[in-house]
Amino acid sequence: MTEESTKSPWTDRFKKMGVAAFLFFFIKGLVWLAIFFGLGKWLKDFFS
């Protein structure tokens, strides 16, 4: 087997994306977490 075939496809994908794309998706994930935590807190306060 060559070195290319033993690497996982995720590492190649991350290398092609670059830092800017990684930061974009990371921040997007943090925003969604903030929305869901805020919504959960609001619903908990609303129904109690």
Secondary structure, DSSP 8 states (H G I E B T S, - for coil): --HHHHS-HHHHHHHHH-HHHHHHHHHHHHHHHHHHHHHHHHHHHHH-
